[in-house]
Amino acid sequence: MKLDFLELDTIEAAAAVAHAASSQLYGMLNEMDGADWAGTGLEGDALATEIYGMACYTASKQAGGEQLWIQCRMRGMINDGMPESRAFADVEQSRKWAFLLFCETFKPLLDKLATERGLREEMRLAEGRKAPAAPKIEDTIFEPIGSMGEMEPHALDFLKNLSKPKAPAPEMPPAIVEHEDGAQMQPINLGAPSEEETANQQPQAGTNTEPQAGRAPQGAPVVPGDGDTPPAGDGNGQQGAPDGAAGGAGKTVKTPPTTRKTAAKGKSRRKAPRN
């Protein structure tokens, strides 16, 4: 049965590997069993316990070979190969290399085992973690909508109709307005006057100087005919304006005094009736 990696004591595993490396190096250099490379004089479980304690100290202090040896000396663990100077520099060479190899092997291996264990724990948690169930629509404040780029059907129809070419609008004839007396009138153009209208507004030649045929010239005396009502005068021989002239045009027309012949002729017509 294999041991689960997550149940593995990383310090114990790294210490076992570092202890094996130091034992092999010390045994090869001294042609002996190198299990007690630290010089503790112990073996079996007692030695394994001391090696585990050395590993814990190295992990907590990130100690090197010399620092670990000084710690073992201060605790009284070293019973073999203690130099008279009690200095690490005077320690026998093979034992010195064994301490250095133990620390240099243990620390990087412990970091790798701890990293791998953390990754495996994350994987186990991810496998056991269930995906959250989708909330019900009544438990949310939002209604399910599609993408923001989607458009409503009526908007799509509007865009389709907008892209279609439209037929030109037919030209409507100008509106004709019927007057009350039956005459038809074109709509009034409020814009700039046309050339035809401008020409019609110009006075025609000879209009003010030449009298029309069959009409009396302007300023000539008005001679009433037989049976006509004589125009009202002002007492000085001046004739008044007709009734329609004053109210219609708003102009006062003065006529020259009548001649004696006209007055005499008028007097001859206004004779008293015979009895």
C-alpha positions as CSV (number, residue, x, y, z in Angstrom):
1,M,0.0,0.0,0.0
2,K,1.4,3.3,-1.0
3,L,1.5,6.2,1.3
4,D,-0.5,9.2,0.3
5,F,1.7,12.1,-0.5
6,L,-0.5,14.5,1.5
7,E,0.1,12.3,4.6
8,L,3.8,12.4,4.2
9,D,5.9,14.3,6.8
10,T,8.0,16.4,4.5
11,I,10.7,17.2,7.2
12,E,11.1,13.5,7.9
13,A,11.3,12.6,4.2
14,A,13.9,15.3,3.5
15,A,15.9,14.4,6.6
16,A,16.0,10.7,5.5
17,V,17.3,11.5,2.1
18,A,19.9,14.0,3.5
19,H,21.0,11.4,6.2
20,A,21.4,8.7,3.5
21,A,23.5,11.0,1.4
22,S,25.8,12.0,4.3
23,S,26.1,8.4,5.5
24,Q,27.2,7.2,2.0
25,L,29.8,10.0,1.7
26,Y,31.2,9.5,5.2
27,G,31.2,5.7,4.8
28,M,33.0,5.8,1.5
29,L,35.7,8.2,2.7
30,N,36.4,6.1,5.9
31,E,35.6,2.6,4.4
32,M,33.1,1.9,7.1
33,D,29.4,2.1,7.9
34,G,28.7,5.8,7.9
35,A,25.3,5.8,9.7
36,D,26.8,7.7,12.6
37,W,28.4,10.4,10.5
38,A,27.6,13.0,13.1
39,G,29.6,11.2,15.9
40,T,26.7,10.8,18.3
41,G,27.6,7.2,19.3
42,L,23.9,6.3,18.8
43,E,22.2,3.8,16.5
44,G,18.7,2.6,15.7
45,D,15.7,4.6,16.7
46,A,17.7,6.8,19.0
47,L,19.9,7.9,16.1
48,A,16.8,8.4,13.9
49,T,15.3,10.7,16.6
50,E,18.5,12.8,16.8
51,I,18.6,13.1,13.0
52,Y,15.0,14.3,12.9
53,G,15.8,16.9,15.6
54,M,18.8,18.1,13.5
55,A,16.5,18.4,10.5
56,C,13.9,20.5,12.4
57,Y,16.6,22.9,13.6
58,T,18.0,23.2,10.1
59,A,14.5,23.9,8.6
60,S,13.6,26.5,11.3
61,K,16.9,28.4,11.2
62,Q,17.9,27.7,7.6
63,A,21.2,26.7,9.1
64,G,24.3,25.6,7.3
65,G,26.8,22.8,8.1
66,E,28.9,24.8,10.6
67,Q,25.9,26.2,12.4
68,L,24.3,22.7,12.7
69,W,27.6,21.3,14.1
70,I,27.8,24.0,16.8
71,Q,24.2,23.3,17.8
72,C,25.0,19.6,18.2
73,R,28.1,20.4,20.2
74,M,26.1,22.7,22.5
75,R,23.5,20.0,23.1
76,G,26.2,17.5,23.9
77,M,25.3,15.3,21.0
78,I,28.9,14.9,19.6
79,N,30.8,12.2,21.5
80,D,33.3,11.2,18.8
81,G,35.8,13.3,16.9
82,M,35.6,16.5,19.0
83,P,38.7,18.6,18.4
84,E,40.6,20.1,21.3
85,S,39.9,23.6,20.0
86,R,36.2,22.9,19.8
87,A,36.1,24.7,16.5
88,F,34.4,23.5,13.3
89,A,37.5,24.4,11.3
90,D,39.5,21.7,13.1
91,V,36.9,19.0,12.6
92,E,38.0,16.0,10.6
93,Q,37.5,16.5,6.9
94,S,35.1,13.7,6.1
95,R,32.8,14.6,9.1
96,K,32.9,18.2,8.1
97,W,31.7,17.4,4.6
98,A,29.0,15.1,6.0
99,F,27.5,18.1,7.9
100,L,27.7,20.4,4.9
101,L,26.1,17.8,2.6
102,F,23.3,17.1,5.1
103,C,22.3,20.8,5.1
104,E,22.7,21.4,1.4
105,T,20.6,18.3,0.5
106,F,17.9,18.8,3.2
107,K,16.9,22.5,2.6
108,P,16.2,22.5,-1.2
109,L,14.5,19.0,-1.0
110,L,12.2,20.3,1.8
111,D,11.2,23.3,-0.3
112,K,10.3,21.1,-3.3
113,L,8.3,18.6,-1.2
114,A,6.4,21.5,0.5
115,T,5.5,23.0,-2.9
116,E,4.3,19.7,-4.3
117,R,2.2,19.0,-1.2
118,G,0.5,22.4,-1.5
119,L,-0.4,21.8,-5.2
120,R,-1.8,18.4,-4.3
121,E,-3.9,19.9,-1.6
122,E,-5.3,22.5,-4.0
123,M,-6.2,19.8,-6.5
124,R,-8.0,17.8,-3.8
125,L,-10.0,20.8,-2.7
126,A,-10.9,21.6,-6.3
127,E,-12.1,18.0,-6.9
128,G,-14.3,18.1,-3.8
129,R,-15.7,21.5,-4.5
130,K,-19.0,21.4,-6.4
131,A,-19.9,24.0,-8.9
132,P,-22.6,26.4,-7.5
133,A,-26.1,25.8,-8.8
134,A,-27.6,28.4,-11.0
135,P,-29.9,30.7,-9.1
136,K,-33.6,30.7,-9.9
137,I,-35.0,33.6,-11.8
138,E,-37.3,34.5,-8.9
139,D,-34.3,34.6,-6.5
140,T,-32.5,37.3,-8.6
141,I,-33.2,40.9,-9.5
142,F,-32.3,40.5,-13.1
143,E,-34.3,38.9,-15.9
144,P,-32.4,36.8,-18.4
145,I,-31.6,38.9,-21.4
146,G,-29.6,38.0,-24.5
147,S,-26.5,39.7,-25.7
148,M,-26.5,43.5,-25.7
149,G,-25.8,43.3,-29.4
150,E,-29.1,41.6,-30.2
151,M,-32.0,43.7,-31.5
152,E,-35.7,43.4,-31.1
153,P,-37.7,42.0,-34.1
154,H,-39.4,45.4,-34.8
155,A,-36.0,47.1,-34.8
156,L,-34.7,44.6,-37.4
157,D,-37.7,45.2,-39.6
158,F,-37.2,48.9,-39.3
159,L,-33.6,48.7,-40.5
160,K,-34.6,46.4,-43.3
161,N,-37.3,48.8,-44.5
162,L,-34.9,51.7,-44.1
163,S,-32.3,50.1,-46.4
164,K,-34.8,49.6,-49.2
165,P,-34.8,52.3,-51.9
166,K,-37.9,54.5,-51.8
167,A,-39.9,55.5,-54.9
168,P,-39.8,59.2,-55.7
169,A,-42.7,61.1,-54.5
170,P,-45.2,62.2,-57.3
171,E,-45.3,65.9,-58.0
172,M,-48.6,67.3,-56.9
173,P,-50.3,69.9,-59.1
174,P,-50.7,73.4,-57.5
175,A,-53.9,73.7,-55.5
176,I,-56.7,75.7,-57.1
177,V,-58.9,77.8,-54.8
178,E,-62.4,78.5,-55.9
179,H,-63.7,82.0,-55.1
180,E,-67.3,82.6,-54.0
181,D,-68.3,84.0,-57.3
182,G,-67.0,80.9,-59.1
183,A,-63.6,82.3,-60.2
184,Q,-60.6,80.1,-59.8
185,M,-57.5,81.5,-58.1
186,Q,-54.0,80.2,-58.0
187,P,-52.3,80.1,-54.6
188,I,-50.4,83.2,-53.6
189,N,-46.7,83.0,-54.0
190,L,-45.0,84.5,-50.9
191,G,-41.6,84.2,-52.3
192,A,-39.6,86.6,-54.6
193,P,-41.7,88.1,-57.4
194,S,-41.2,86.6,-60.8
195,E,-40.2,88.4,-63.9
196,E,-43.8,88.3,-65.2
197,E,-45.2,89.9,-62.0
198,T,-42.5,92.6,-62.1
199,A,-43.3,93.4,-65.7
200,N,-47.0,93.7,-64.8
201,Q,-46.3,96.1,-62.0
202,Q,-44.5,98.6,-64.3
203,P,-46.8,101.4,-65.6
204,Q,-47.6,101.2,-69.3
205,A,-46.5,104.1,-71.5
206,G,-49.2,106.7,-72.1
207,T,-51.4,105.5,-69.3
208,N,-51.4,108.7,-67.3
209,T,-51.3,111.2,-70.3
210,E,-53.4,109.6,-73.0
211,P,-57.2,109.3,-72.3
212,Q,-59.0,106.2,-73.4
213,A,-61.4,106.3,-76.2
214,G,-65.0,107.2,-75.2
215,R,-64.0,108.7,-71.8
216,A,-63.5,112.3,-70.9
217,P,-60.0,113.4,-70.1
218,Q,-59.0,113.7,-66.5
219,G,-59.7,117.1,-65.2
220,A,-62.5,118.0,-67.8
221,P,-65.8,119.4,-66.5
222,V,-68.5,116.9,-66.1
223,V,-71.7,117.9,-67.9
224,P,-74.7,116.0,-66.6
225,G,-77.2,114.8,-69.2
226,D,-80.9,115.3,-69.3
227,G,-82.7,113.8,-66.3
228,D,-79.4,113.4,-64.3
229,T,-79.2,114.7,-60.8
230,P,-76.9,117.7,-60.7
231,P,-73.8,117.1,-58.6
232,A,-73.5,118.9,-55.3
233,G,-71.5,122.2,-55.4
234,D,-69.7,124.2,-52.8
235,G,-71.4,127.5,-53.8
236,N,-68.4,128.8,-55.8
237,G,-69.2,126.8,-58.9
238,Q,-67.2,123.8,-57.8
239,Q,-68.7,120.4,-58.3
240,G,-68.4,117.8,-55.5
241,A,-67.0,114.3,-55.9
242,P,-69.3,111.4,-56.7
243,D,-70.5,109.4,-53.7
244,G,-68.6,106.3,-54.6
245,A,-65.3,108.1,-55.3
246,A,-64.8,109.4,-51.8
247,G,-65.4,106.1,-50.1
248,G,-63.7,103.9,-52.5
249,A,-60.4,105.4,-53.5
250,G,-59.9,107.8,-50.6
251,K,-58.7,110.6,-53.1
252,T,-60.1,114.1,-53.5
253,V,-60.6,115.1,-57.1
254,K,-60.9,118.8,-57.8
255,T,-62.5,119.9,-61.0
256,P,-62.0,123.3,-62.6
257,P,-64.8,125.9,-62.4
258,T,-67.3,125.5,-65.2
259,T,-67.4,128.0,-68.0
260,R,-70.2,130.4,-68.6
261,K,-71.4,128.5,-71.5
262,T,-71.7,125.3,-69.5
263,A,-73.3,127.1,-66.6
264,A,-75.8,128.9,-68.9
265,K,-76.6,125.6,-70.6
266,G,-77.1,124.0,-67.3
267,K,-79.3,126.8,-66.1
268,S,-81.4,126.5,-69.3
269,R,-82.0,122.8,-68.5
270,R,-83.1,123.5,-64.9
271,K,-86.2,125.5,-65.9
272,A,-89.2,125.6,-63.6
273,P,-92.1,123.4,-64.7
274,R,-94.9,125.1,-66.4
275,N,-98.3,125.5,-64.8
